[in-house]
Amino acid sequence: MELKEVKDFCKEFYIGFSTLNLYPYQLRYVDSPDNCSIDLITFNERVDIEGLISVDENSVRLLKINCFDDIDTFFIFNTPQELYDILLSMLLACCHASGVKISISEVINTTLGHLNQLP
């Protein structure tokens, strides 16, 4: 995938996921010249990062998560489906590690609904 496609995909995924109730946290999307990130941050004026996922044109890195479990932090993707699976798994792990309770089926329905609107 080209970087612009990856960023567009991640932005739509972020928009869908951020419509869910993640209180006391919220998501933030950050666009940089050579990557983008989706961050789980506190829901207030401070910007305390609970989880941080960085994405470039062919890889995803989990840069911060609030757990001590031994988990994979680097993933390679080739297709939008693989990117979706990685983003879904990583954001669910970040939410779980921070104590956010959300329905997996609701996350899938919401995020796929937004991604189906992509051209």
Secondary structure by P-SEA (a helix, b strand, c coil): ccaaaaaaaaaaaaaaaaccccccbbbbbbbcccccccccccccccccccbbbbbccccccccccccccccccbbbbccaaaaaaaaaaaaaaaaaaabbbbbaaaaaaaaaaaaaacc
